[in-house]
Structures are given as structure tokens and as C-alpha cells.
């Protein structure tokens, strides 16, 4: 079965509380990363379709840190803004200041759940508010009635933005978790033993049919371009989809669910505040 994030998110949007354009998301884009611009257009389009507001603040890549923090302060104080995101990745010159920039966001407006306070609440089990991609994957599995309790999930990748929060979210749902990375040995042995394989490595069609066995659930978070500039995931969908039980496509799988997770978080913050 193909796990369509488009179909799932469309159904799930209908179940969210209704808000007008007084619910507004602000996105701070520093520099002009082409991929970031595409992602923001997708987010803005969906917000517009749902009748929600969107404000983009685009700063030059060489903007001083103090100016960036000033812009975030303005958004923190703006009562019309209910959620704030810093579009990642940051320019290389600002990577060392990433934590300071993210932590300058008011935690009650931190839609991406990246502020240290929000992550602390999540990882301590005090809150189930989590980063958007993790939320999207959890809701996608739930939508298709894939119970993770007692299952072995192998997650390939160890990023703070996606892999780690997703691992903890599934752990909270009683899955057994193995996190793999570039130093992991015998990766294919581990993936073949798993009930659920989740990939976020960013390598086009890296996982071929030899990494999988029948009956597995495969969640492909990777978004890549191959040698022909064709959009594809980390998994060789054409061959792997023939043997596994469930698989997400790229595009149309986790991507739409990440946007859903973001908007779900935005509405949750607005409701709680």
C-alpha cells in the first residue's frame, strides 16, 4: 500500500479547528536558498487555501546577528503573529549562532518546536508538542492504522530536526528504536530485521531492494534530485514498493504531512495562547 501524505493531510485538515486570517504565521528567511524558497511557497499556498495568514520576512545572508534578533523581537511582540519559524538551513556564517537565533523566539510562538524550552518539555515527556516532520509522520502512521507499539523501528539519520524527535515520539508510543548513521556497520542487516524503516539521509535512491524484506513499512523522508534532476527520495521506490507492505512516495508522502504538522502546531499554539 502506498501511504499518500496528500490524501491523509487533506482528510486531517478537515478535522482541525477552524480559524480565520487573524491566525498568522511569520517565516524568517535569511539569504536566498532556492530550496528554502520553494518550501516556503508550499507552506504559504496551503495556509492561503485554509484561509490562514502568512508573512515572510526575507533578510540578506550578511545581515548582522543583532538585526536578526531585532526582527524576531518584533515578531514576538506582534499580537497578530501566532507562530514564528526560522527557515533552515541558515547561511554558513550564521550556523554558529543557530541556537541563539532559535531561542530568541518566544516559546509560545515556536511552531517548529526547536526552542530549548519546548524541546526540553518534549524530551522529558511533559508535552507531546513536537517538531513538524515528526508530528506529520506520527499522524501519517496513525491515519493508516499502523500501530507502532511493540514494533522495531530503524531510523536512518540522527538530525536534531527530524530523526531524534521522531525516534522519541515513536518510543513514547512503545516502539523499539534503533538509530543508524554514517558510522553504523551492516546497515542492511539492521533494516531487514526492522518492522518499520524510516530514512532521512538525503541520498537519492540510497536504499535499494536489498535493504528490505516483505511486510515492512517504509517511511521515506529524503527529498533529493537524481542525476537527471528528477525529484526522488532516499529509497528506490520502484523496486522497493514491489516487496514491502507500506511505503511513502516522494513527492507526495512525508512532505505534505510535514506542512500539515506545521499548521497543526500553529493552531495548537494559537489555541493554547
C-alpha positions in Angstrom: 0.0 0.0 0.0 1.2 3.5 -0.9 0.9 5.8 2.1 -0.2 9.0 0.5 0.6 12.1 2.5 -1.6 14.2 0.2 -4.7 12.1 0.9 -4.0 11.8 4.6 -3.3 15.5 5.1 -6.4 16.6 3.2 -8.6 14.4 5.4 -6.8 15.6 8.6 -7.0 19.3 7.7 -10.8 19.0 7.7 -10.6 17.9 11.4 -8.6 20.8 12.6 -10.3 23.7 14.4 -11.4 26.5 12.1 -9.6 29.8 12.2 -9.7 33.0 10.0 -6.9 35.1 8.7 -6.3 36.5 12.2 -4.2 33.4 12.7 -1.0 34.3 11.1 2.4 32.5 10.7 5.6 34.5 10.2 8.6 33.0 8.4 12.0 34.5 8.7 14.2 33.6 5.7 17.8 34.6 5.9 19.5 34.6 2.5 18.1 33.2 -0.8 18.4 29.4 -0.6 16.4 28.1 -3.6 15.1 25.0 -1.8 14.0 27.2 1.2 12.1 29.5 -1.1 10.3 26.5 -2.6 9.4 25.1 0.8 8.1 28.5 1.9 5.9 28.9 -1.2 4.4 25.5 -0.5 3.6 26.4 3.1 2.2 29.8 2.1 0.0 28.2 -0.5 -1.5 25.7 2.0 -2.1 28.4 4.6 -3.8 30.5 2.0 -6.0 27.6 1.0 -7.0 27.2 4.6 -7.8 30.9 5.0 -4.8 31.5 7.3 -2.3 34.3 7.2 1.3 34.2 6.2 4.0 36.8 6.5 7.5 36.4 5.0 10.5 38.4 6.3 13.4 37.9 3.9 16.8 39.2 5.2 20.1 39.2 3.3 22.6 36.5 4.1 25.0 39.0 5.5 22.5 40.6 7.9 24.2 41.1 11.3 23.1 38.9 14.2 21.8 41.9 16.1 19.5 42.8 13.3 18.1 39.3 13.0 17.4 39.2 16.7 15.6 42.6 16.5 13.3 41.3 13.7 12.5 38.2 15.9 11.7 40.5 18.8 9.3 42.5 16.7 7.5 39.3 15.7 7.4 38.1 19.3 5.7 41.4 20.3 3.3 41.4 17.4 -0.1 40.2 18.7 -1.2 39.4 15.1 1.5 36.8 14.8 0.6 33.5 16.4 3.6 31.4 15.2 7.2 32.0 14.0 9.5 29.8 12.1 13.2 30.3 11.1 13.5 28.7 7.7 16.5 26.3 7.8 19.3 25.9 6.8 20.9 29.2 7.9 23.7 30.7 5.8 27.1 29.2 6.8 28.1 32.4 8.5 25.2 32.1 11.0 25.3 28.4 11.7 27.3 29.0 14.9 24.5 31.3 16.1 21.7 28.9 15.2 20.8 28.1 18.8 20.8 31.8 19.9 18.6 32.7 16.9 16.1 29.9 17.6 16.0 30.5 21.3 15.2 34.2 20.7 11.7 33.1 19.5 9.0 33.3 22.1 8.5 29.6 23.1 4.7 30.2 22.8 5.2 31.1 19.1 7.8 28.4 18.3 5.8 26.5 15.7 8.8 24.2 14.8 9.3 23.2 18.4 13.0 23.9 18.3 13.3 26.3 21.2 15.3 24.6 24.0 12.4 25.1 26.4 10.0 23.3 24.1 12.4 20.5 23.2 13.1 20.0 26.9 9.4 19.6 27.7 9.0 17.2 24.8 12.0 15.0 25.6 11.1 15.0 29.3 7.7 13.6 28.5 5.9 16.7 29.8 4.5 17.6 26.4 3.6 15.9 23.2 4.2 19.1 21.2 6.9 18.1 18.7 8.7 19.3 15.5 6.5 19.3 12.4 8.0 16.4 10.5 7.9 14.1 13.5 4.3 15.1 14.1 3.5 14.5 10.4 5.0 11.0 10.4 3.3 10.0 13.6 -0.1 11.2 12.3 0.5 9.5 8.9 1.1 6.2 10.6 -2.0 6.7 12.8 -4.1 7.7 9.8 -3.3 4.4 8.0 -3.8 2.4 11.3 -0.2 1.3 11.5 0.3 0.6 15.2 4.0 1.0 16.3 3.6 -0.5 19.8 6.0 -3.4 20.1 7.4 -2.8 16.7 11.1 -2.4 15.8 11.7 0.9 14.0 15.0 1.6 12.4 15.7 5.3 11.7 18.5 6.2 9.4 19.8 9.6 10.3 20.4 11.4 13.6 19.5 15.0 12.9 18.1 17.2 15.7 15.4 18.5 13.4 13.9 15.2 12.2 15.4 11.9 13.3 15.9 12.4 17.1 12.4 13.9 17.8 10.8 11.2 15.6 12.7 8.5 17.5 11.5 9.8 20.8 7.9 10.2 19.6 7.8 6.6 18.5 9.5 5.5 21.7 6.7 7.2 23.6 4.3 5.0 21.6 6.1 1.9 22.8 8.2 1.2 19.7 11.7 -0.2 20.0 14.1 2.2 18.3 17.4 1.8 16.5 19.1 4.9 15.2 21.6 4.4 12.4 24.1 6.9 10.9 27.3 7.1 8.8 29.3 5.1 11.4 26.7 2.2 11.6 28.1 -1.1 10.4 26.0 -3.7 8.5 23.2 -1.3 7.9 21.3 -3.6 5.5 21.2 -6.3 8.2 19.5 -3.9 10.6 17.0 -2.6 8.1 16.0 -6.1 7.0 15.3 -7.0 10.7 13.0 -4.0 11.2 9.2 -3.7 11.1 9.5 -0.1 10.2 12.3 1.6 8.3 12.5 5.4 8.3 15.1 7.1 6.1 16.3 10.7 6.4 19.8 10.6 4.9 19.4 12.8 1.9 21.0 10.5 -0.7 19.0 9.8 -3.9 17.7 6.2 -4.0 20.4 5.1 -1.5 18.2 2.3 -0.1 17.7 -0.4 -2.7 15.6 -3.5 -2.6 18.4 -5.4 -0.9 17.8 -3.4 2.3 14.3 -4.6 2.7 12.1 -7.7 3.2 8.4 -8.4 2.7 5.8 -6.9 5.1 7.7 -3.9 6.2 6.6 -0.3 6.5 8.9 2.2 4.8 8.8 6.0 5.5 11.0 8.0 3.1 11.7 11.5 4.5 14.5 12.2 2.0 13.9 14.8 -0.7 16.7 14.7 -3.4 17.4 15.3 -7.0 19.0 12.5 -9.1 21.5 12.8 -12.0 18.6 13.7 -14.2 17.3 16.4 -11.8 14.3 14.3 -11.0 12.8 14.6 -7.5 13.2 11.4 -5.6 13.6 10.0 -2.1 16.3 8.1 -0.2 14.5 4.8 -1.2 14.4 3.3 -4.7 10.7 3.4 -4.7 10.2 1.5 -8.0 11.8 -1.7 -6.8 11.2 -1.5 -3.0 7.5 -0.8 -3.4 7.1 -4.3 -5.0 8.0 -6.1 -1.8 7.2 -4.1 1.3 3.7 -3.7 2.8 3.6 0.1 3.1 5.7 2.8 1.6 5.5 6.6 1.2 6.2 8.1 -2.2 8.4 11.1 -3.0 6.9 13.5 -3.7 3.5 13.2 -2.1 4.4 11.3 1.1 6.0 12.9 4.1 6.3 16.4 2.6 2.6 17.2 2.7 2.4 15.7 6.2 5.2 18.0 7.4 3.2 21.0 6.2 0.2 19.6 8.0 2.3 19.1 11.2 3.4 22.7 11.0 -0.2 24.0 10.6 -1.4 21.7 13.3 1.3 23.1 15.6 0.3 26.7 14.7 -3.3 26.1 15.5 -2.4 24.4 18.8 -0.2 27.3 19.8 -3.0 29.8 18.9 -5.5 27.8 20.9 -3.3 27.5 24.0 -2.5 31.2 24.0 
